[in-house]
Amino acid sequence: MANIELLEVSGESCANCFSLLPLLNKLAAERGIPLKHLEVTEENAEEVRKYEIDRVPTVLVLKDGEVTARCSGYQPEEILSLWLDAKISEARV
């Protein structure tokens, strides 16, 4: 069985990132999917580059550590919920 997880990448002074994280925590918990948070800093710049992050917030769906889907920018709960359901379902195939 594939290991599915979410990665939320944000910036320290990003208002949309600050608003999105609690929503993502809720949606991930409802789906039983682990959520990791990655703050863009000099210390983890290499990891940010690895995921080809060019703007924040960005949400990645990872399957066995590989990116299967990405969504950049703030999304309302209804849209994000639908997107997550579709992408998690695709990743589980």
NORVEN-V107926 format. One record per residue. RES is the residue in one small letter. SS is DSSP state (A for helix, B for strand, O for the rest). PHI is phi in whole degrees, -180 to 180 (* if undefined). D_LAST is the distance of its C-alpha to the last C-alpha in Angstrom with 2 decimals. Layout:
res:ss:phi:d_last
RES:SS:PHI:D_LAST
RES:SS:PHI:D_LAST
This chain:
res:ss:phi:d_last
m:O:*:9.52
a:O:-70:8.68
n:O:-94:11.54
i:B:-104:11.01
e:B:-148:14.39
l:B:-110:16.44
l:B:-126:19.45
e:B:-106:22.30
v:B:-111:24.93
s:B:-140:28.32
g:O:-110:31.96
e:O:-58:34.83
s:O:-107:36.82
c:O:-96:34.07
a:A:-64:34.66
n:A:-64:31.31
c:A:-63:29.59
f:A:-61:31.81
s:A:-75:30.92
l:A:-77:27.15
l:A:-59:26.70
p:A:-62:27.77
l:A:-64:25.54
l:A:-65:22.47
n:A:-57:23.60
k:A:-63:23.76
l:A:-64:20.38
a:A:-65:18.65
a:A:-63:20.72
e:A:-61:19.91
r:A:-98:16.16
g:O:67:16.88
i:O:-109:15.51
p:B:-65:18.05
l:B:-123:19.89
k:B:-108:22.00
h:B:-115:24.89
l:B:-126:26.31
e:B:-88:29.76
v:O:-76:30.92
t:O:-139:34.01
e:O:-62:35.91
e:O:-64:34.86
n:O:-115:31.12
a:A:-58:31.53
e:A:-65:29.88
e:A:-65:26.62
v:A:-62:26.78
r:A:-64:27.36
k:A:-56:24.47
y:O:-89:22.10
e:O:54:24.27
i:O:-81:25.34
d:O:-117:28.05
r:O:-160:28.52
v:O:-124:28.10
p:O:-76:26.51
t:B:-132:23.11
v:B:-113:19.88
l:B:-115:17.04
v:B:-100:13.47
l:B:-112:13.02
k:B:-120:10.29
d:O:51:12.54
g:O:85:15.36
e:B:-103:14.20
v:B:-70:14.34
t:B:-111:11.39
a:B:-160:13.55
r:B:-144:17.19
c:B:-138:19.71
s:B:-111:23.41
g:O:90:26.32
y:O:-72:26.92
q:O:-126:25.03
p:O:-63:26.30
e:A:-54:24.49
e:A:-61:23.45
i:A:-69:21.89
l:A:-63:20.21
s:A:-62:18.84
l:A:-63:17.32
w:A:-61:15.93
l:A:-59:14.43
d:A:-58:12.82
a:A:-66:11.24
k:A:-74:10.20
i:A:-66:9.00
s:A:-62:6.83
e:A:-63:5.52
a:A:-68:5.51
r:O:-80:3.81
v:O:-75:0.00
